[in-house]
Amino acid sequence: MSAGAGEVTRSAAAAAAGPPRRDALGYSIVLVSYLGMAGSAPLVAWAGAPVAIILALRMAFAALALGVVFLRRPMIADWRRPGAAWRLVVMAAMSSLTLLLYFFAVLNTSVAIAMFLLFLMPVWVALVAPRVFHTPREPIVFAALALALAGLTVILLPDLLGEGLKISLVGLLAALFTGFGYASYTLSVKGLTKRVSSSTISMAEAAGDTLFVLPLAIWQFGSTGYHLDGRAWIAAAVMGVVCTAISYTLWIEGTRRVRVEHVTVLGYIEPVAGPLYAVFLVGQMPTVWTVVGGALILGAGLLVVVFGRGEGESSPAVAGEPEPL
């Protein structure tokens, strides 16, 4: 059989098989990961420690947990793959920079505004991802984004209309660039999943964030005179192991299996789950605004899960030769 005939046969077989099926397990992994990450903010409030200090401890615990479990020859081999090392370093730097930008935005404007501009990130991903990964645009993604943003607006509306709203140009710019930064980070992670394992990516991020945030944490120790107590250590350990080491690794694995646009839309579940954790940690009951906005966000997630296209990635991230970004 000629090469041309063989190609026609393969194309006909692919057409007969139809479009790739949606990965139900992949979507479940992504949702579980976001539910794990959503516990971080209530735990920070429960600990009552300065943000940079608790963040540095959280990432150090995460790096330690991931290192104990995964720091073996396969992870070292991942770093040696062509083009992997510098991409991992850039990814970790982007993660750290966006974390610091978000803290700066919160200090210089209101939390509600900073969170809203941060959660514009899925919009940037939806606009850029089809060009980066050469995939067709999905109208359903933009419908889901509109619904999710409406839900987020409802949740944040009392704060956005509150008298204590603080607005500054530098804070707004920091919050806006935080959204850009997380979009770039997410696309970077998606590309890395084609080269190295999920555990290698999460380990690089946790270790990198620890190193990048440590100077600010040391400064906060000196400037505030804060002393770590048992509650702070417990919160940092739980955030490090559960909300970061486990949840980030699951999120990266889910990102490998699911279209990145869908992953970011499902991320709106975090501002819904966070207040539910706060009920148990700090006794703060969710408002009607949170319930109504949460229902809209859950509807947005259902749209991409039920009607979105499948990713079509069937091979493990580390199998075979590395793929280009």
Rosetta blueprint (number, residue, H / E / L):
1 M L
2 S L
3 A H
4 G H
5 A H
6 G H
7 E H
8 V H
9 T H
10 R H
11 S H
12 A H
13 A H
14 A H
15 A H
16 A H
17 A H
18 G L
19 P L
20 P L
21 R L
22 R L
23 D L
24 A H
25 L H
26 G H
27 Y H
28 S H
29 I H
30 V H
31 L H
32 V H
33 S H
34 Y H
35 L H
36 G H
37 M H
38 A L
39 G L
40 S H
41 A H
42 P H
43 L H
44 V H
45 A H
46 W H
47 A H
48 G L
49 A L
50 P L
51 V H
52 A H
53 I H
54 I H
55 L H
56 A H
57 L H
58 R H
59 M H
60 A H
61 F H
62 A H
63 A H
64 L H
65 A H
66 L H
67 G H
68 V H
69 V H
70 F H
71 L L
72 R L
73 R H
74 P H
75 M H
76 I H
77 A H
78 D H
79 W H
80 R L
81 R L
82 P L
83 G L
84 A H
85 A H
86 W H
87 R H
88 L H
89 V H
90 V H
91 M H
92 A H
93 A H
94 M H
95 S H
96 S H
97 L H
98 T H
99 L H
100 L H
101 L H
102 Y H
103 F H
104 F H
105 A H
106 V H
107 L H
108 N H
109 T L
110 S L
111 V H
112 A H
113 I H
114 A H
115 M H
116 F H
117 L H
118 L H
119 F L
120 L L
121 M H
122 P H
123 V H
124 W H
125 V H
126 A H
127 L H
128 V H
129 A H
130 P H
131 R H
132 V H
133 F H
134 H L
135 T L
136 P L
137 R L
138 E L
139 P H
140 I H
141 V H
142 F H
143 A H
144 A H
145 L H
146 A H
147 L H
148 A H
149 L H
150 A H
151 G H
152 L H
153 T H
154 V H
155 I H
156 L H
157 L H
158 P H
159 D H
160 L H
161 L L
162 G L
163 E L
164 G L
165 L L
166 K L
167 I L
168 S L
169 L H
170 V H
171 G H
172 L H
173 L H
174 A H
175 A H
176 L H
177 F H
178 T H
179 G H
180 F H
181 G H
182 Y H
183 A H
184 S H
185 Y H
186 T H
187 L H
188 S H
189 V H
190 K H
191 G H
192 L H
193 T L
194 K L
195 R L
196 V L
197 S L
198 S H
199 S H
200 T H
201 I H
202 S H
203 M H
204 A H
205 E H
206 A H
207 A H
208 G H
209 D H
210 T H
211 L H
212 F H
213 V H
214 L H
215 P H
216 L H
217 A H
218 I H
219 W H
220 Q H
221 F H
222 G H
223 S H
224 T H
225 G L
226 Y L
227 H L
228 L L
229 D L
230 G H
231 R H
232 A H
233 W H
234 I H
235 A H
236 A H
237 A H
238 V H
239 M H
240 G H
241 V H
242 V H
243 C H
244 T H
245 A H
246 I H
247 S H
248 Y H
249 T H
250 L H
251 W H
252 I H
253 E H
254 G H
255 T H
256 R H
257 R H
258 V L
259 R L
260 V H
261 E H
262 H H
263 V H
264 T H
265 V H
266 L H
267 G H
268 Y H
269 I H
270 E H
271 P H
272 V H
273 A H
274 G H
275 P H
276 L H
277 Y H
278 A H
279 V H
280 F H
281 L H
282 V L
283 G L
284 Q L
285 M L
286 P L
287 T L
288 V H
289 W H
290 T H
291 V H
292 V H
293 G H
294 G H
295 A H
296 L H
297 I H
298 L H
299 G H
300 A H
301 G H
302 L H
303 L H
304 V H
305 V H
306 V H
307 F H
308 G L
309 R L
310 G L
311 E L
312 G L
313 E L
314 S L
315 S L
316 P L
317 A L
318 V L
319 A L
320 G L
321 E L
322 P L
323 E L
324 P L
325 L L
